[in-house]
């Protein structure tokens, strides 16, 4: 009965910023890692950024230096600060969590960057 809920998506201009948040709720014993993936129309879902419970991070090359992932382990939340947004960042962003031997996904939140 674990659920991930994303928030913070929207429409922004190129060069702008946006912050996505994801909260895990339900019966949670241990979260190994949380992160963000995205999928643009006609493309495969790709990893954007992940962070383990210990704070180790991994970013896609396309977002390094622009996006920052953060976690609050006590609150079971993960956020993605997106700066210097580009039109190619337009996609549905999905929250992901590995916990209790399973992988969970949020419903996705739309991010649209206008040129």
MIGUKE-494846 format. One record per atom (N, C-alpha, C): residue in one letter; x, y, z. Coordinates in steps of 0.001 Angstrom, whole numbers, plus 500000, padded with zeros to 6 digits. Layout:
<atoms>
aXYZ
...
</atoms>
This chain:
<atoms>
x500822498794500000
x500000500000500000
x500855501255500000
x501920501229499241
x502805502382499114
x502365503214497929
x502377504504498106
x501980505425497049
x502982506571496943
x503318506937495716
x504176508084495454
x503352509144494748
x503430510367495225
x502665511460494651
x503593512610494312
x503610512990493030
x504432514096492578
x503638515397492571
x504360516488492660
x503757517799492559
x504805518792492067
x504351519919491565
x505255520978491165
x505452521155489676
x504856520291488876
x504987520436487440
x504221521648486941
x504532522050485726
x503862523202485159
x504530523696483903
x504164524899483518
x504689525539482318
x505624526677482705
x506828526651482157
x507811527698482427
x508502528086481133
x509103529262481143
x509867529718479996
x511283529168480035
x511889529053478881
x513272528621478813
x514146529520479672
x515045528904480417
x515896529650481329
x515330529776482720
x514082529404482892
x513438529494484181
x513734528295485062
x513085528277486215
x513303527222487191
x511985526621487642
x512075525397488112
x510917524688488620
x511392523675489639
x510583523436490643
x510935522471491677
x509851521410491773
x510249520171491602
x509343519044491719
x509519518379493076
x508422517884493610
x508465517188494881
x507725515870494768
x508152514920495560
x507514513614495588
x507476513121497024
x506316512679497437
x506147512171498783
x505686510718498746
x506351509896499504
x505972508497499633
x505112508326500877
x504039507607500726
x503143507382501851
x502704505927501890
x502158505537503011
x501726504172503194
x502597503464504212
x502654502172504086
x503465501377504990
x504885501309504456
x505764502073505079
x507144502195504616
x508091501746505716
x508933500794505373
x509923500309506320
x511321500811506002
x511650500815504722
x512987501230504329
x512995501644502857
x513583502786502580
x513731503274501214
x515208503243500856
x515542502436499887
x516930502313499469
x517350503516498626
x516486503893497701
x516794505020496850
x515541505652496280
x515640506912495962
x514546507633495329
x515125508489494219
x514310508743493215
x514803509547492121
x513724509953491153
x514185510471490028
x513303510994489008
x513665510456487642
x512649510104486892
x512770509727485503
x511863510636484691
x512087510674483395
x511219511472482551
x511011510781481215
x509906511097480586
x509581510525479296
x508928511579478419
x509560511844477303
x509025512772476320
x508280511984475253
x507351512616474557
x506606511919473505
x507528511290472473
x507300510023472186
x508093509324471202
x509445508857471679
x509747509057472946
x511033508651473490
x510843507686474656
x511909506958474949
x511881506051476084
x512063506814477389
x511565506220478451
x511755506817479754
x513232506768480120
x513752507863480629
x515158507945480964
x515359508424482390
x516466508016482958
x516819508451484293
x517248509909484266
x516762510667485226
x517154512062485372
x518131512216486524
x517734511761487687
x518582511859488868
x518093510889489924
x519021510307490661
x518674509414491759
x519559509720492958
x519058509366494124
x519816509527495357
x519507508366496286
x520553507772496826
x520383506709497799
x520137507304499169
x519768506439500103
x519541506895501466
x520807507474502081
x521951507026501604
x523218507525502098
x523674508821501460
x522920509323500491
x523244510596499879
x524008510515498571
x524274509330498082
x524963509194496810
x524024509570495675
x524522510340494726
x523695510828493628
x524233510402492275
x523336510395491313
x523692510125489938
x522765510936489045
x523347511654488100
x522583512505487202
x522807512114485757
x521776512311484962
x521937512175483527
x522857513281483027
x523658512973482027
x524593513962481501
x523880515227481027
x522686515073480518
x521963516200479958
x521491517211481006
x521484516816482276
x520986517713483314
x522046518094484330
x523224517544484229
x524288517856485179
x524598519350485168
x524703519906486352
x524972521325486482
x523735522187486470
x522597521610486103
x521350522369486051
x520315521865487050
x520275520561487254
x519303519957488164
x519992519502489444
x519265519564490540
x519770519108491823
x518711518287492526
x519079517086492929
x518157516227493645
x518441516310495141
x517404516240495935
x517555516267497379
x516523515344498008
x516843514852499198
x515943513954499906
x515824514344501364
x514659514092501896
x514425514203503325
x514005512813503771
x514947512064504290
x514675510679504649
x513623510554505751
x513611511501506661
x512645511454507752
x511220511617507251
x511055512408506198
x509727512661505654
x509403511787504449
x510364510978504027
x510181510113502857
x509804510917501618
x510533511976501393
x510287512822500234
x511562513005499425
x511383513325498166
x512490513639497284
x512070514813496420
x513005515698496150
x512721516877495346
x513734517000494226
x513337517693493187
x514212517948492057
x514136519430491727
x515220520137491986
x515310521542491633
x515863521644490228
x515102522236489335
x515477522334487937
x515716523792487579
x516940524103487209
x517310525450486822
x517746525480485364
x517769526673484798
x518182526852483406
x517466525877482485
x516169525805482631
x515387524845481872
x515434525125480378
x515420524051479621
x515458524104478172
x514210523439477600
x513818523805476388
x512657523145475777
x512788521631475720
x513997521128475562
x514193519689475509
x513986518998476849
x513819519775477909
x513480519201479203
x511994518869479306
x511219519297478340
x509790519036478346
x509523517540478341
x508776517087479316
x508481515666479459
x507559515462480649
x507087514243480784
x506398513845482000
x507451513301482949
x507503513848484132
x508492513444485116
x507859512515486136
x508524511396486370
x508020510371487266
x508923510209488475
x508328510160489612
x509047509844490836
x509211508334490936
x510355507909491405
x510655506493491528
x511268506214492887
x510913505073493442
x511480504685494731
x511712503191494779
x512842502812495330
x513151501415495574
x513063501203497071
x512120500404497471
x511919500163498884
x511304498795499105
x511691498196500197
x511082496954500646
x511062495881499566
x512113495861498759
x512238494863497725
x511450495115496464
x510831496276496340
x510010496602495177
x510333497983494635
x509997498179493378
x510139499473492736
x508764500096492571
x508636501348492968
x507365502050492903
x507494503287492031
x506390503635491396
x506346504789490506
x505186505697490859
x505415506990490710
x504337507946490836
x503552508021489545
x502512508824489544
x501652508934488370
x502228509844487296
x503215510638487646
x503849511539486702
x503298512944486784
x504156513907486513
x503745515307486473
x504354515954485232
x503552516723484522
x503972517309483261
x504821518552483488
x505955518596482814
x506807519775482795
x506924520233481352
x506531521460481098
x506597522017479754
x507430523287479773
x508450523329478943
x509338524478478858
x509148525123477498
x508691526340477483
x508447527056476242
x509715527742475773
x509819527918474466
x510977528573473876
x510745530048473661
</atoms>
